[in-house]
Amino acid sequence: MNKQALAHQPKVGIVSLGCPKALVDSERIITKLRADGYALSPDYAGADIVVVNTCGFLDSARNESLDAIGEAMNENGKVLVTGCMGATPELIREKFPNVLGITGPHQYEAVVSAVHEHAPIEKNRFVDLVPEAGLKLTPRHYAYLKISEGCNNRCSFCIIPQLRGDLVSRPLGEVMLEAERLVKSGVKELLVISQDTSAYGQDLKYAESRWKEKEYRTKFYDLCEAMGELDAWVRMHYVYPYPHVDDVIPMMQDGKILPYLDIPFQHASPEVLKKMRRPGKIEKTAERIHKWRDMCPDITLRSTFIVGFPGETDADFELLLDWLDDVQLDRVGCFQYEPVSGAPSNDLDNHVPDEVKEERWHRFMAKQQEISSLKMQAKIGTTQDCIIDGMDAETNRIIARSKADAPEIDGNVFITECSKPVTAGDIIQVRITDADDYDLYGIVQ
């Protein structure tokens, strides 16, 4: 490979918006482009072409995506658009008629082909080595592992099935080969994601799939069992509370996978959930949560909720607050209901005024803050296994996370004293000395 060839190597810039599932799509795109010989540009000025991977779940997300496209057009001018908003190309073309191309979500091949068309690269000019695990946009020590695309649920506030289609699961053997490659490349924590993780394999009728000379069903339970054989933390996200989820709790107690479930409950009122068209029954969920805690006392439960959904009454909201008091969830996010273009919930009666949504959101967050603060205080004096994420340059503290904390969305463990050198990805024991509402502080002796 000569210097002249390197000097003319086309560079691609990428802007990735939205959820971790979109981030995985971006990682697949850049891995293929790097394998084809393209370089990555950290800024607009150095890029021969820019790919903007959009989010279209909420109108606010669409506006953010349009802003990102506009910035890329102004700063560079050669822009390809992909992702969820690509499912409504007319909205993009109306504002940016000069974008080079638009593709929908998880259309990796189309994106790569468009890059080749608009920023050609000479074939076989040089050999570019790409890590076996592919290129990632996350730090080296953790990675998102997407097990399926699409969703079979038809929640009234959601347009994901319109954007990404029905559930399409990856065979378990294929998922495990990717997981194994990631771990071999140095990944210490795998975050399993999909639109509906506990529905994994339904579309394949739970067909058997081979991994390491053993047959597994392409099913949530078997996936957890197989992932438990890896030498890594395994964290389960977007798990709907179907009854078969109960069966994996003993694996958490046995340390096979992390004692952590991210379950999007969204509400606790049966009437609101009916309007939301949420799958499953909420009536026995509190009972099951208490059972999970009996089976695995260290389990961490994370969830998201929507307040101010059309038709939500004062009684519905009070029921939600009472439910929070009962189940004592560990990590919680909350959103005020926002209409989404194309969502059936737009046509429901009795939309809640914005000022009422705002007031309910503040009350909800205050309630959960009380719960979280008490849970954090209870950990003072304990010793927690933590994974190192890096260093806070301003405070000179080491930033880590416990098993109860997913990156970006949960709390941190700030290490104020450390008697030995550590690096990102190390898993060490930290003695907790202090806490605030959402974060812990500790020392390593």
N, C-alpha and C positions, 0 to 999 in steps of 0.2 A: 504494500500500500504506500503510495507516495504522497508528499505534502500537498501537491497540486490537487489530487483527488479529494483530500480532506477539506481543502479550502472551498470546494464547490459542493460539499455535502449539504443537501437541502435540510433546512431546520423547520421543525413544526412546533408551534406553541399550542398549549392546551389549557382551556379554562373549564374546570369541572365544578358544576353546581349540584345542589340537591343532596340526596340521601347516600348512605354507604353503598347501596346497590348501584347507583349511578357512578360512584367512585370506582367500583369494580369494572364497570363498562369502560371507563376511561383508561384503567390499567391495561385492559385487554387491547384497546386501540393502540396505546403507545408501545406495548410489547411487540405487537405485529409490525408497527412502523419501524421500530428500532431493528427488528430482525430483517426488515427489508433494506436497511441501510440509512434510514433517516436519523438525524440528530434532533435533540429536543432543545428548544429555546426557552430561557427563563423569562423573556420579556417580548413585548410586541415588536420592538425595533429590530431584533435579531432573527425574527421568524419569516420564512418564505410563505407560510400559510398558517392560519390559526383555526383550531377546532374548538367550538364552544359547545360543551355538553350541558344541555339545559334541563331545568326542572319545570314541570307544568302542573303540579299537584294542586296548588292553590293559586288564586289570582295574584296574590302578593308574590308568589314564587315566579309566576309568569312575568310579572313586571321586572323582577330582579334579573330574569333571563334576558328580557328585552334590553335592559340597561347594559348587561354584559356584552350582548351582541353589538349594541351601539358603540360601546367603548372600543371593542375590537375593530369595528369598521373604521372608527375615527383614527385609531392609533396604527392600524396596519392596512386594512382595506381588502385583504384576501381572506375571506372568512367562510368556513363550513360550519353548519349548524346541525347538531344531532341531539338525541335524547328525547325526553318525554314531550317537550313542546314541539318537537319535530312532527308529532302526530297531527298538529294543526298548522300546516305550513302556510296557509293563507294569512294567519295572524302575523307571521314573520315577514312574508313577502310584502304585505301591506305597508309595513314600516321600513323594511330594508329590502327593496327590490333587487339590490345588487349583490346579495350574498351569493357565493359560488354554488352552493348546494345545500339541501335540507334532507336529512334522514331521520327516521323515527328511533325509538329506544331499542337498544341491543342489536342494532344493525351494523355490527363491527366491519363486516366485509365491504359494505357499501361506503362506509367512511374511508376505509383504507384505499379503496378503488378511486374515490374522489380525490384524495390526497395525491395519489399517483398521477391522476389526470391533470391536476392544476399545478402541481409542483413535481414534475417528472424527475426521476433519478435514473442514472445509467445502471443497467443491470450488470451484476457480477463485477463491479468495479473494485470491491474489496469485501473481505469477510468481517462481519461485525458480530462479536460474541455477545449473546444475551444470556443472563443468568437462567438456569434451568427453571426456576420458579417464576420467571417473567419479571417485568418491571412493575414496581408498586409506587403509589403515591402516598402511602403511609410510611411511618418510620420502619426501619428494618426489623424490629423485634415483634411487631404485630401485623396481622393482615386480616382483611375481610374475605370470607369464603362464601360465595353465593351458590346455593344448592338448587335453586329453581328460578324460573321467570314467571311473571304473570300471577293471576289470582282468580279463583272460582267464586269468591264471595262477591256480593253485589250491595255493599254498604251504600246507603243513600247519599252520603256526603262525599263519596270517593269516586274518582274517574280513572283510577289505575287500570282496571280491566279494559277500559276504552283505549288507554295509552299503550299498555303492555300485553294485553290479551289474557287468555285463560292460563291456568297453571300448566307449566311445562317443567317437569322435574328432570334433573340430571341423574343418570344411573349412579347408584351408590359407589360402585367401583371407580367410576370416573372422578367423583367428588373426593374419594379417599386418596387416589393417586395425586391429585392436586394438593390435598392437605399434606400428604407425606413429603412432596417436593418442597413445599413451603417450610416445613419443619426442618428438613435437611439443609435448607438455605439459611437457617438461623432464626426463623420465626419462633417466638416463645409463646405467643398467644394467638389463637384463632377465633375470630368472631364470626359465627355462623349466621348468615342473613338470607332472607327471601321476603316475599310478601306475606306468606303464611307458612311458617316453618313447620308447624305441627301437621299441616296437610301434605307434607312432603311425600311424594310417591303415589298419591291417589290416582293421578292421571295414568300412571304406569301399572295400576292394579297391584302395586307393591311387588313388582317383579324382582326375582332374585338377581343378585349381581355379585361377582366374585372379587374378593380382595384378600391378598395374602393367603391363598389356598383355602379360603373359607367362603361359604355362601352366605350372603346377607340379603334380607329383603330391602328394597328401596322404600324404607319407612322410617319415621322419626325415631322410634325406639332403637332400631338396628343401627341407625346413623350414630346415635349417642353411644351405643355399645362399641362400635368400631372406632369412633373418635377417641374413646377412652383408652385405646391402645397406644395412642401417640404420646410422645414425651413433650406435651405442651398444655398450657391452659386452654380449655375449650369453653367458650361463652355462647350461650344460646339467645338469639334475639328474635323478636316478632313471633312469639309462640302464642297462638290462640289457645284458650283454656279448655280444649277438648278433653273428655274423660281420660284418654290414653296418656295424657301428659303425666298423670299420677304415677305411671309405671317407671318413669325415669328418675323420680326423686331418690330412690335408694342408690342409684349410681352417683348422685351428688354426695350423698352421705358417705359413700365409700371412696370418694375422691377421684372417681373416674373422669368426671367433667366438673366444671366449676359449679358451686351451689348458687346459681344465678339464673333467673328467668326474667326476660323482658316480655311482658304480656300487655298488649294494648287493650285494656278494659274499656276505655273511652267514657263509660258512665256506670252508675249503679242502679239507676231507676229502670225497672222493667218497661215502663211506658216509653221512656226516651230511647232505650235500646231497640224497642220494637220499631220506632220511627227511623232509627238509624239502620235498621235491617242487619243488626249484628248477629253473627252466628253464635250458637251456644246459649245456655240459660244462665242468668246471673243469680237466680234465687239460691242455688246451692254453692256458689263460688266461695263465699266467705267460709262456709264449713270446710270446703276443700283446702283453702289456704291455711286454716288452723291445723288441718291434718298434715299438710306439707311441713309446717313448722314442727309438729310433733315428730315426724319422720326424719327431718333434717334441720335441727335448730339453727344452723348457721346460714340457712338459705336467704338470699337477697332477692327481693321481688321489686322489679321496676315496671312502671306503667306510664301511659299517657292518657289524658282525659280531655274532653271537649265540654266547655260550659257555654250556656247560651244557645244551645241547639234549638231550632224551631219547635215551639210547643213546650219547652222546658218550663215548668211552673216553679213557684217558690217551694212547694212541697217536694218536687223532684230534686231540686238543688239541696234542700235540707237532708233528704235521704242520702244523697251523695256524701255530704259531710259526715253524717252518722256512720256511713259505711267505711269511710276513711278511718274514723276513730276505732272501728271494730277490727279491721284487717291490718292496720298499722304497716302500710307499704313502706319500703325502705327508700326508694328513689322514685320521684314522680315528676312528670312534666305536664303542663296544662296549657291549652290553647283556647282562645275565644273563637266561637264558631265563625267561620268565614265562608260566604257563598263561593262556590266554584262553578265556573261556566261549564254547563253540561251535566251537573250533578242533579239527581232527582230531588234532593232535599231543598233545592231552590223553590220547588212548587208546593212545599208544605205550608200549612196555615200557621198563624201566630208566631211570626218571627220576633225574636227577643230584641228590644231596643239596645243600641250600642252602650248606653250608659248603664243598663242593667247587666249586660255581659261584663263590662269593666268591673262593676262592683262585685259581681259573683267571682270573677277571676281573682281579685285581691283577697276575698274571703277564703277562697280555696287555697291559695298559696300561703296565706297566714296559717291555716290549719295544718297544711303539710309541713311547713317550717317548724311548727311546734313538735310534730311527730319526729321529724328528722333530727332536730336538736337533741331530743331525749335519747334517740338511738345512737347518735354520735357520742354523747356524754357517757353512755353505758360502755363504750369501748375503751375508755381511759383505763390504763393499767393492764390491758390485754396485749398479747403479742400477735401481730398480724403478718402473714406472708404477703409481701409486696413486690411488684415488678417495677423496676426503675425506668422512668421515661426520659429523664434528662436533668438539667440544672437550670434553676431560675437565676439568671445573671444579676438581676436587681437585688435580690435578697440573699444570694449565695446559698440557697437551700436546694437540696436534692428533691426533685419532683418524682413521686411514685404513686402507684395505685394499689389498693388491696383487691382481694378477690371480689369484693362487693362493688367495684368501680370499673365501668366500661370507659374507654377513652373518649374524650370530647363531651360526653353527655352526663357523666356522673362526677363525683367529687375526686379529690386528690389526697394523698398522704404526703405531707411536707416533712422531710427529714432535716431536723435542725442540728443534729450532731451525728457524725459517722466516723467510726474508728478504723475503717478499712476502705481501700479504693473500690469504687463501683463504676459500672458502665451501663449504658442503656440496654435493657433486656435482662439484666441480672435479676434473679428472684431471691430476695433476702428476707430475714425476719426483722421486723421493726416493733420496738416497744412503744406503745401509744402513751404519750404524756399529756396531751391536751386536745381539745376539739372545739370547733365552732358549729354553726348550724348544718354545714354540709361537708366540711373537710376535717381531716385528722392531722395531728402533728406528733412526731415521735423521734426516737433516737435509735441508732444502731451501735451496739457495744462490741 
